[in-house]
Amino acid sequence: MLFKVCGMRCQEDLDLAAQTGFSMAGFIFCEKSPRHVDPEIVRTLRTRSMLRVGVLASKDAGYIADCAQKAGVDLVQLHGNQDVATMQELGRRLGGESLIRVLWPASYKDVTDLQRDMELFAPHCAAFLLDAGQSGGGHGISLSLDFVGRVVFPRPWLLAGGLNAQSLDRVARLPAHLRPKGLDFNSRLERAPGKKDARLMKEVIARAQELHLGPDGAEGLFRKSG
């Protein structure tokens, strides 16, 4: 299982994440977010072997592609209900294998509606990220896993939403064939928005190893650009 840490803003936290065992680093390019960081700054930050992920809520394909290229990210996480046309255009500009589509299970009245949207978006992305709440992210709310056994994932998926060392136990309780391919950590590993807590990050890795959840690298699921 690969581990992603999102909301990164400084070199110190990136160095810690790489040393600790995370394989993906997320950068939020949404000005309303307290974890927002400018793409030009991200280009100057070193991520070592970690994949670089740009998180965007905009529905403008040109803007998304421009941010991704300025920041030098490997993957783009679509976190704003972007439609199929936007994803198709991004596929032409960036490659569909670089897109992660976010969905919010709690926003659907029924799992059949969630299944329908996964089938709709699957041809245009490399993976899904399932988050808590009904929109946005980074709010520390946990996602119920009741839906997991009732849908068929047409792409690999990552789990987000209020994850920390303690919440790993419920992930470990899932049957192996139903577990996500990766976990996306953010606000529950912080001491302030956009500033990670070294103790909490180390606790996550230690607990994951105790539960035999990883962390593993992103090889085989995602690749670095260039």
C-alpha positions in Angstrom: 0.0 0.0 0.0 1.5 3.4 -1.0 1.3 6.3 1.3 0.6 9.9 0.2 0.9 13.0 2.4 -0.9 16.0 1.1 -0.9 19.7 1.9 2.9 20.0 1.7 4.4 23.5 1.7 8.0 23.5 2.8 11.3 21.6 2.2 11.6 20.5 5.8 8.3 18.6 5.7 9.1 17.1 2.3 12.5 15.8 3.6 10.8 14.3 6.6 8.2 12.6 4.5 10.7 11.1 2.1 12.9 9.9 5.0 9.9 8.4 6.8 8.7 6.3 3.9 5.9 8.2 2.1 6.0 7.7 -1.7 3.8 10.6 -2.8 3.7 14.3 -1.9 0.6 16.4 -2.6 0.6 20.2 -3.3 -2.7 22.1 -3.1 -3.2 24.7 -5.8 -6.5 26.1 -4.5 -6.3 29.7 -3.2 -9.1 29.2 -0.7 -7.3 26.4 1.0 -5.1 27.3 4.1 -2.6 24.8 2.5 -2.4 26.6 -0.8 1.1 26.9 -2.3 2.1 28.6 -5.5 3.2 26.3 -8.4 6.3 28.4 -8.9 7.4 27.7 -5.3 6.6 24.0 -5.7 9.0 23.8 -8.7 11.8 24.8 -6.4 11.0 22.1 -3.8 12.8 18.8 -3.8 10.8 15.6 -3.3 13.5 13.0 -3.8 11.9 9.7 -4.9 8.4 10.8 -4.0 5.9 11.4 -6.8 4.7 15.0 -7.0 0.9 15.4 -7.0 -0.9 18.7 -7.8 -4.3 19.0 -6.3 -6.8 21.3 -8.2 -10.4 22.2 -7.9 -10.6 24.3 -11.0 -12.8 23.2 -13.9 -10.6 25.0 -16.4 -8.4 22.5 -18.2 -6.0 25.1 -19.5 -5.4 26.5 -16.0 -5.0 23.0 -14.5 -2.4 22.0 -17.2 -0.6 25.3 -16.7 -0.3 24.8 -13.0 0.8 21.2 -13.4 3.6 22.2 -15.9 4.7 25.2 -13.8 5.0 23.1 -10.7 6.6 20.2 -12.4 4.2 17.6 -10.9 3.9 14.0 -12.0 0.2 13.6 -11.3 -2.9 15.8 -11.1 -5.5 15.1 -8.5 -8.9 16.4 -9.7 -10.6 17.6 -6.6 -13.5 19.7 -7.9 -16.2 17.7 -9.8 -14.5 18.2 -13.1 -16.6 16.8 -16.0 -15.6 14.3 -18.6 -14.8 17.0 -21.2 -12.3 18.6 -18.9 -10.7 15.2 -18.2 -10.5 14.4 -21.9 -8.8 17.7 -22.5 -6.3 17.1 -19.7 -5.7 13.7 -21.1 -4.6 15.3 -24.4 -2.4 17.8 -22.6 -1.0 15.8 -19.8 -1.9 12.2 -20.4 -4.7 10.3 -18.8 -2.3 8.1 -16.9 -1.4 11.2 -14.9 -4.9 11.9 -13.6 -6.4 10.9 -10.2 -10.1 11.5 -10.0 -11.6 12.4 -6.5 -15.1 11.1 -5.6 -17.0 11.6 -2.4 -19.2 8.5 -1.6 -21.2 10.4 1.0 -22.5 12.7 -1.7 -24.4 9.9 -3.5 -27.8 8.7 -2.5 -27.0 5.1 -3.5 -23.8 3.1 -4.2 -25.2 2.5 -7.7 -24.8 6.2 -8.4 -21.2 6.0 -7.2 -20.6 3.0 -9.4 -22.1 4.8 -12.4 -19.7 7.8 -12.0 -16.7 5.5 -11.5 -17.5 3.8 -14.8 -18.0 7.2 -16.5 -14.7 8.6 -15.4 -12.5 5.4 -15.5 -11.5 5.7 -19.2 -10.0 9.1 -18.5 -7.9 8.6 -15.3 -5.3 6.3 -13.8 -6.9 6.0 -10.4 -9.7 7.2 -8.0 -9.3 8.8 -4.6 -12.3 8.3 -2.3 -12.6 11.1 0.2 -14.9 12.0 3.2 -17.5 14.7 3.2 -19.4 15.8 0.1 -16.8 18.1 -1.4 -13.4 19.5 -0.6 -10.9 17.9 1.7 -8.4 18.4 4.5 -11.2 18.6 7.1 -10.2 15.6 9.3 -13.5 13.7 8.8 -13.2 9.9 8.4 -14.9 8.2 5.5 -17.2 5.3 6.3 -16.0 2.1 4.5 -19.5 0.5 4.3 -19.5 1.1 0.5 -16.3 -0.8 -0.2 -17.8 -4.3 -0.6 -20.7 -3.1 -2.6 -18.9 -1.5 -5.6 -16.5 -2.8 -8.2 -13.6 -0.5 -8.7 -12.7 -0.1 -12.4 -9.5 1.6 -11.5 -7.1 1.3 -8.5 -8.2 3.5 -5.6 -6.8 5.5 -2.8 -8.5 6.3 0.5 -8.6 9.7 2.1 -10.4 11.4 5.0 -9.2 11.9 8.6 -6.5 9.2 8.4 -3.9 8.9 11.2 -2.1 6.0 13.0 -5.3 5.1 14.9 -7.5 4.8 11.9 -5.2 2.3 10.2 -6.8 -0.5 12.2 -10.1 -0.2 10.3 -8.3 -0.3 7.0 -6.4 -3.5 8.1 -9.8 -5.1 9.0 -10.9 -5.0 5.4 -10.3 -8.2 3.4 -7.1 -7.9 1.5 -8.9 -7.9 -1.9 -11.0 -4.9 -0.9 -8.3 -2.7 0.5 -7.3 0.5 -1.3 -4.0 0.6 -3.2 -3.0 3.6 -1.1 -3.8 6.0 1.7 -3.8 9.8 1.5 -2.9 11.6 4.8 -3.3 15.3 5.4 -4.9 17.3 8.3 -4.6 14.6 11.0 -0.8 14.6 10.6 -0.5 18.4 11.2 0.2 20.7 14.1 -1.2 23.6 12.0 -2.7 23.8 8.4 0.2 23.1 6.0 2.7 22.3 8.7 3.2 18.6 9.4 4.0 17.0 12.8 7.0 14.8 12.7 5.8 12.6 15.6 2.5 11.9 14.0 4.1 11.1 10.6 6.4 8.6 12.3 3.6 7.1 14.2 1.6 6.4 11.0 4.5 4.6 9.4 5.3 2.5 12.6 1.6 1.5 13.0 1.3 0.6 9.3 4.3 -1.7 9.6 2.9 -3.4 12.6 -0.3 -4.0 10.6 1.6 -5.1 7.5 0.1 -2.4 5.4 3.3 -1.0 4.0 4.2 1.6 3.1 5.2 0.4 -0.4 6.4 2.5 -3.3 4.2 3.8 -6.1 5.9 1.6 -8.7 3.4 -0.3 -10.8 0.6 2.1 -10.1 2.0 5.5 -11.1 5.2 6.7 -12.7 7.3 9.8 -12.5 7.0 12.1 -15.5 9.9 12.8 -17.8 
